[in-house]
Amino acid sequence: MPNSSGLIQIKRDLIKIGGTSLTAADWTAILKALIDDSIKGILRSIGDSGDSPSNVTGKTLLRLLNDLYTRTRVLDANTGTQVVKHASGTYDTTVIVHTVTSGKIFYLTYANVLHDGGFNVSLQIKDTSDVTVARVIMSREQGQSSIFIPPIKIAEGYDIVLVIGGTSGNGYCTILGWEE
């Protein structure tokens, strides 16, 4: 059993934590301030400006959650007007699969193309002047499917077309998305 001077030394060592000159009371105050600052920081990041907002240039947590929700709206069947279309055609043709409604934007989330011959088949986006602005999918040997995250935004009046090449055979496609 240590003598009384040994107990006093142990008590001093316990009070002065980690070999520093700080006492347990000092550490308690520091941790409380850290916790308080952390909570204030979290509240600021979720949109509460608090006494002095520090997140003025970055996105708040609420904004980031809203962005995530916006990008996953496709999972909600109540978002906009759902569009599911299928088209097919024979070789050497172009078939309009969907024309974006006036005043709306179409959000393309999924597309596939298939064919039953060794020729090119593609899904393209054409503007109001019938100029191809994007080739979304192209396949020569087999079918091709793609999920678009984030969705591809297509302007009003634009056409989504299935372009089938070759000298024989058929091409097919399916698109999924929504307009709003």
N, C-alpha and C positions, 0 to 999 in steps of 0.2 A: 504494500500500500504506500503510495507516495506521501511524503510529508506535506505539511501545510504550504510550504513555499513551492513545492511541485504542483500542487493543486492550483495555486495562484497563477503559475506559469501556463498551465493547461487552459485556465479560464481566459487569460490574456490572448492565447493563441486562438481560442474559439471566437473571441470577440473580434480580433483583427483577422479577417478572413483572407485566405490565400496569400499570406505573407505581406499584404498591403497594409497601409495605415488606416484602411476603412473599417469601420465597425459594422456589426450586423444591422444596426439602425441606419447607417449610411447606405448600405446595400439595399435595404428595404425601400428607402426613399428613391434610390436610383431606379429600381425595378418598377416601382409604382409609376414614376414619370415615364418610363419606357412603355409600360402598358397603356397609360393614358394617351401618349403620343401615337402609339400603334392604333388604338381605337379611333382616335381622331383622323388618322391617315386613312383607315378603312372607310370611315364615314365619308370623308372627302372623296375617296375613289368611287363610292357608289352613288355619288351625286350630291351629298350634303356639303355645302361649301364651308360650313363651320366658321370659326372666327377668322381664319386667314387661309383661304384655299391655296394649296400648293400645286394642284394639278390643273393648271390653266392651259397648258399646251398639249397635254396628252388626252387620251380618251378615258372617260370614267368607266367604271365597271358596268354601270347601267347602260352606257352607250355600246360597250362591247357585247353585252347580252342582247341588246336590241339588234345589233348587226348580225349576231348568230341567229336570232329568231327570223330576221329578214331573209337570211340565206337558206333557212330550212322550211320556209313557208310551203314549199312543194309537198311537204309531208302532211299538210293540212288540206283536206278536200274542200274546205270552205273558203279557200283563198282564190279570189278572182273567178274566172270562168275556166274550168278544167277543159283541156283539149287533149283528146286521144284520137289520132287519125292513122289510117292505114291506106296505102296506095300501091298500085301495081301497074305494070305496063309491059309491052313487048319491046324487043330490041330496037335500038336507034330512035328512041323517043324521049321526050321530057314531059313529066306529069306533075301538075301542080298538086301538092299534098295539102297545103294550107296557105291562105292569104290572111295576113294579120288585119284584124278589124280596124276600121278608121277610128282614130282617137284612143287606140289601145296600144300596149306593148305586149309582145308575146315573149314568155320566158321558156325557152327550150331546155328541158331537163334530161331527156333521154331520146335517143334515136338509134335505129338499126336499119341496115340495108342487107338484102339477100339477093342471090341470083341463081339461076340453074344452068349457067354456062360459063365459059372462060372468057368473060369480057368485063369491062369496067362498069361499075354502077356506083353512083354517088348521090349524096344528099347535099344540095346547095341552097344558099340564100341569095335571092335576086332582089334588087331594089326596084323602085317604081318605074325605072326606065328599062327594066329587064336585063340589067347588067349584074353579073355574078359578083357579089361582094365577099362571099366566103364559101368554101367547100368544107362542110361540117364533117362528113364521113366519106371515104372512098374505099371501095373493095374491088379487087380483081379476081382473086382466087376463091375466096369464101365469103361468108357474111361477116359483117362488122357491127358491133354494138358499142355505144358510148353513153356514159352518164356524165352530165355536165354540172360540176359544182365549182363555182356558182353557176347558175343557169346562164345560157346565152340570151342576151336581150336583143330582140328583133323588132324594128320600128314598124309603125302602122303602114299598111299598104304593101309591105314587102311580101314576097312569095317564098315559101319553102318548097323546093322542087326535087323530084326524083329524076335523075338523068341516067338513062340506060343506054349503054353503047352496044357494040357487037353487030353481028349479022343474023343471029338467031337466039332464041331463049327469052326469058322473062326476068324482070326485076321487081323487087318488093321492098317496102319500107314501112316503118311504124314510127310515129313521133308522140311524145308525151310532154305536156307542159301546161301553162295557164296564161290567160290574158287578163290584164287589168288596166 
